[in-house]
Amino acid sequence: MTIAAHPHAAKPLRKRIADASEPYLYSAPALILIITVMLVPLVLGISYAFRDIQLLNPFSGGFVGLDHFRALSEDQAFFRALRNTLWWTGASVFLQFFFGLILALLLDKPFAGRGLAQALVFLPWAVPSFLAGLNWAWLFNPVIGPLPHWMYALGIMDAPNNILSDPHLAMWGPIVANVWWGIPFFAITLLAALQAIPRDLYEAASIDGAGPVQRFLSITLPFLAPTIAITILLRTVWISNFADLIVVMTNGGPADRTQIVASYIFTQAFKRLDFGYASAIALVLLVLLLAYSMLIVVLRQTLLNKG
């Protein structure tokens, strides 16, 4: 009896190489685009952190090693911006998630006009961030905006002043604008996750006598946990790098009370034209966000394994 030869043995070497490289050839255009658009600027930006790149100095461009990072370790404005970033990011993400979860739970229930309500809830996400910041800056302006007068009437403020000019309250202006602008992100993602939960689980829990709070804690929250982890990760990274509202509304003032790391990078790069120092700050922010992202990914994987 003749034993059939292995199917790959009959193929010429050139044919086997062509078959093996075929998937890579199909993905080559996407890989080239990613390398060109993302990796090349990233490598250049990292290299700038170790060079003296000042647009107003024609003799700059040389290698300076770790000089930027030594200057950064003594830069009090940077550490103030880092503290402001923690406040800005933490408050924005928490409030966006809290209100987004409430909206998702409400929109998950059938009621008359739910389609219109969903459209209205998602409307802020369609507004450009520059326009959103400009509108909220006008709303906080006591000359043309109603918010200071409303807060004064409610006893929240002693006088209808602009909180954006108050060093102790200025950060709350961009935070409120950011929460209004970013709630739809959590509402959309959490609503999609809620609609994927089998309704039979709720019916079974109701038959067993579980109340609304028990059903939320034992069914809804565990199913939402992986989605919550990834959405919080994305929004935290996004908001930490998101300086549009702050630049438009306060430009980092008053007295740098609203200056975050992202807006400080913008100031160093495009106002002081020191791209080397700005790149060093950006590299530090990148490392911090990568460490945070790895922590959240590990946490999410742990939740998935437990599920």
C-alpha positions as MATLAB code, in Angstrom:
seq = 'MTIAAHPHAAKPLRKRIADASEPYLYSAPALILIITVMLVPLVLGISYAFRDIQLLNPFSGGFVGLDHFRALSEDQAFFRALRNTLWWTGASVFLQFFFGLILALLLDKPFAGRGLAQALVFLPWAVPSFLAGLNWAWLFNPVIGPLPHWMYALGIMDAPNNILSDPHLAMWGPIVANVWWGIPFFAITLLAALQAIPRDLYEAASIDGAGPVQRFLSITLPFLAPTIAITILLRTVWISNFADLIVVMTNGGPADRTQIVASYIFTQAFKRLDFGYASAIALVLLVLLLAYSMLIVVLRQTLLNKG';
ca = [
       0.000    0.000    0.000;
       1.357    3.427   -0.955;
       1.311    6.086    1.771;
       0.030    9.443    0.484;
       2.606   12.187    0.643;
       2.070   15.151    2.969;
       0.119   17.832    1.088;
       2.738   20.507    1.849;
       5.578   18.334    0.555;
       4.353   18.552   -3.031;
       4.305   22.365   -3.002;
       7.396   24.190   -4.231;
       9.248   26.330   -1.738;
       8.246   29.537   -3.543;
       4.558   28.567   -3.321;
       4.798   27.838    0.400;
       6.487   31.195    1.035;
       3.808   32.951   -1.017;
       1.012   31.237    0.934;
       2.619   32.051    4.266;
       3.148   35.735    3.396;
      -0.310   36.263    1.882;
      -2.017   37.447    5.132;
       0.795   39.928    5.761;
       0.511   41.309    2.244;
      -3.212   41.921    2.748;
      -2.587   43.746    6.031;
       0.474   45.641    4.744;
      -1.419   48.812    3.674;
      -3.010   49.168    7.126;
       0.307   48.492    8.868;
       2.129   51.018    6.703;
      -0.564   53.616    7.440;
      -0.370   52.975   11.186;
       3.419   53.190   11.176;
       3.371   56.379    9.115;
       0.623   58.166   11.032;
       1.244   56.943   14.592;
       4.620   55.344   15.211;
       6.801   57.782   13.270;
       5.402   60.902   15.040;
       5.621   59.054   18.366;
       9.294   58.201   17.879;
      10.057   61.743   16.737;
       8.208   63.198   19.729;
      10.130   60.971   22.130;
      13.409   61.974   20.493;
      12.535   65.664   20.954;
      12.419   65.078   24.727;
      16.190   64.497   24.650;
      17.001   67.383   22.308;
      16.949   71.166   22.575;
      14.201   72.121   20.104;
      13.371   75.836   20.322;
      11.834   77.426   17.260;
      13.114   80.908   18.125;
      16.685   79.679   18.572;
      18.321   78.851   15.222;
      21.223   77.150   17.027;
      19.005   74.684   18.905;
      18.465   71.052   17.973;
      21.385   69.438   19.761;
      21.238   66.435   22.068;
      20.819   67.445   25.740;
      20.262   64.032   27.321;
      18.222   64.187   30.527;
      18.484   67.950   31.010;
      14.776   68.499   30.308;
      13.804   65.910   32.903;
      16.143   67.458   35.491;
      14.511   70.827   34.868;
      11.110   69.172   35.057;
      11.886   67.686   38.485;
      12.351   71.251   39.797;
       9.449   72.811   37.886;
       6.790   73.739   40.457;
       4.389   74.776   37.700;
       4.499   71.210   36.349;
       3.703   69.648   39.733;
       0.861   72.125   40.199;
      -0.451   71.147   36.770;
      -0.117   67.466   37.732;
      -2.218   68.009   40.862;
      -4.772   69.937   38.837;
      -4.843   67.069   36.321;
      -5.743   64.590   39.060;
      -8.551   66.863   40.244;
      -9.784   67.632   36.726;
      -9.683   63.994   35.594;
     -11.044   62.406   38.759;
     -14.007   64.767   39.158;
     -14.864   64.710   35.447;
     -14.723   60.909   35.102;
     -16.662   60.269   38.324;
     -19.471   62.718   37.502;
     -19.673   61.632   33.865;
     -19.907   57.986   34.925;
     -22.442   58.684   37.699;
     -24.857   60.674   35.528;
     -24.197   58.470   32.489;
     -25.133   55.352   34.485;
     -28.331   56.993   35.739;
     -29.310   57.999   32.201;
     -28.514   54.522   30.861;
     -30.695   52.898   33.535;
     -33.551   55.293   32.760;
     -33.271   54.857   28.994;
     -33.177   51.085   29.376;
     -36.809   51.158   30.545;
     -39.491   51.385   27.837;
     -41.555   54.583   27.946;
     -43.317   56.891   25.522;
     -40.882   59.137   23.650;
     -37.789   57.109   24.562;
     -36.319   57.603   21.081;
     -36.579   61.386   21.397;
     -35.098   61.275   24.900;
     -32.128   59.239   23.640;
     -31.530   61.741   20.834;
     -31.551   64.653   23.309;
     -29.232   62.851   25.733;
     -26.707   62.102   22.999;
     -26.875   65.629   21.524;
     -23.981   67.137   23.586;
     -21.601   64.546   22.113;
     -22.198   66.057   18.664;
     -21.206   69.582   19.772;
     -17.565   70.480   18.953;
     -15.505   70.847   22.118;
     -14.376   74.363   21.170;
     -17.982   75.502   20.766;
     -18.996   73.771   24.010;
     -16.243   75.572   25.929;
     -17.183   78.903   24.388;
     -20.866   78.449   25.246;
     -20.138   77.501   28.849;
     -17.737   80.431   29.234;
     -20.599   82.709   28.165;
     -22.998   80.989   30.573;
     -20.625   81.632   33.484;
     -20.159   85.268   32.467;
     -22.460   87.406   34.686;
     -22.821   90.057   31.977;
     -24.397   87.807   29.338;
     -24.908   84.469   31.140;
     -27.602   83.392   33.617;
     -25.670   80.909   35.769;
     -24.043   83.393   38.205;
     -27.410   85.055   38.822;
     -29.127   81.702   39.381;
     -26.422   80.588   41.828;
     -26.719   83.922   43.629;
     -30.514   83.553   43.861;
     -30.114   80.039   45.300;
     -27.643   81.283   47.906;
     -24.707   79.344   46.441;
     -22.750   82.556   45.775;
     -22.544   85.800   47.739;
     -22.671   87.813   44.521;
     -23.238   87.003   40.830;
     -19.540   86.780   39.985;
     -17.781   84.823   37.264;
     -16.403   81.667   38.883;
     -13.866   81.363   36.061;
     -12.035   84.369   37.536;
     -12.061   82.980   41.092;
      -8.890   80.970   41.831;
     -10.758   78.749   44.297;
     -13.711   77.950   42.004;
     -12.319   78.337   38.487;
     -11.667   74.616   37.943;
     -15.342   73.823   38.442;
     -16.247   75.747   35.289;
     -14.373   73.450   32.855;
     -15.372   70.404   34.944;
     -19.083   71.244   34.589;
     -18.642   71.816   30.850;
     -16.693   68.560   30.514;
     -19.330   66.585   32.439;
     -22.111   67.984   30.229;
     -20.097   67.201   27.100;
     -18.966   63.700   28.128;
     -22.042   62.155   29.770;
     -23.335   60.720   26.441;
     -20.209   58.544   26.099;
     -21.005   56.651   29.295;
     -24.747   56.680   28.570;
     -24.267   55.108   25.126;
     -21.806   52.412   26.161;
     -23.568   51.477   29.393;
     -26.976   51.416   27.683;
     -25.608   48.983   25.084;
     -24.229   46.783   27.867;
     -27.529   46.911   29.776;
     -29.509   45.822   26.734;
     -27.219   42.792   26.358;
     -28.135   41.432   29.813;
     -30.626   38.533   29.534;
     -34.026   39.622   30.882;
     -34.675   36.120   32.188;
     -32.178   36.765   34.976;
     -34.221   39.689   36.283;
     -37.441   37.672   36.098;
     -35.870   34.785   37.987;
     -34.494   37.142   40.628;
     -37.912   38.782   41.035;
     -39.549   35.391   41.528;
     -36.957   34.607   44.204;
     -37.946   37.817   45.994;
     -34.966   40.033   45.102;
     -35.695   43.752   45.271;
     -34.482   46.442   42.817;
     -31.318   47.131   44.824;
     -30.502   43.424   45.116;
     -31.082   42.889   41.385;
     -28.816   45.828   40.580;
     -26.019   44.615   42.848;
     -26.226   40.918   41.956;
     -27.064   41.091   38.226;
     -26.633   44.525   36.670;
     -23.377   45.565   38.302;
     -21.462   42.291   37.666;
     -22.516   42.293   34.008;
     -21.553   45.955   33.643;
     -18.216   45.653   35.476;
     -16.023   44.841   32.424;
     -17.697   47.607   30.393;
     -17.326   50.059   33.275;
     -13.619   49.238   33.555;
     -12.869   49.810   29.871;
     -15.018   52.961   29.577;
     -13.410   54.494   32.666;
      -9.997   53.621   31.220;
     -10.794   55.289   27.896;
     -12.348   58.400   29.449;
      -9.513   58.816   31.966;
      -6.867   58.702   29.249;
      -8.972   60.957   27.027;
      -9.721   63.582   29.700;
      -6.124   63.630   30.947;
      -5.079   64.612   27.424;
      -8.103   66.839   26.837;
      -7.172   70.510   27.187;
      -9.640   72.054   24.702;
     -12.215   73.213   27.254;
      -9.601   74.602   29.637;
      -7.746   76.481   26.891;
     -10.999   77.998   25.609;
     -12.599   78.792   28.968;
      -9.706   79.826   31.247;
      -6.451   79.388   29.295;
      -5.001   77.823   32.446;
      -5.795   80.774   34.694;
      -6.336   82.451   37.002;
      -2.832   82.068   38.454;
      -2.460   78.609   36.859;
      -5.288   77.227   39.029;
      -6.811   75.453   36.000;
      -3.552   74.570   34.282;
      -3.365   70.813   33.669;
      -0.473   68.850   32.186;
      -2.035   68.774   28.702;
      -2.585   72.546   28.656;
       0.914   73.056   30.112;
       2.316   71.074   27.176;
       0.326   73.317   24.844;
       1.713   76.408   26.571;
       5.332   75.240   26.355;
       5.056   74.083   22.740;
       2.908   76.707   21.046;
       3.390   79.804   23.204;
       6.971   79.483   24.394;
       7.880   77.445   21.296;
      10.031   75.074   23.360;
       9.173   71.757   21.744;
      11.970   69.890   23.522;
      10.702   70.701   27.014;
       7.081   70.162   25.941;
       8.010   66.725   24.577;
       9.658   65.814   27.881;
       6.446   66.720   29.735;
       4.409   64.742   27.216;
       6.667   61.716   27.688;
       6.157   61.812   31.458;
       2.390   62.009   30.948;
       2.576   59.097   28.502;
       4.403   56.897   31.022;
       1.904   57.729   33.773;
      -1.083   56.959   31.545;
       0.484   53.698   30.345;
       0.968   52.576   33.945;
      -2.631   53.484   34.747;
      -3.909   51.707   31.628;
      -2.047   48.504   32.489;
      -3.552   48.580   35.983;
      -7.105   48.942   34.627;
      -6.571   46.223   32.004;
      -5.370   43.811   34.691;
      -8.371   44.719   36.842;
     -10.762   44.159   33.917;
      -9.188   40.791   33.104;
      -9.575   39.790   36.750;
     -13.260   40.690   36.655;
     -13.746   38.713   33.450;
     -12.028   35.652   34.943;
     -14.228   35.828   38.029;
     -17.289   36.128   35.771;
];
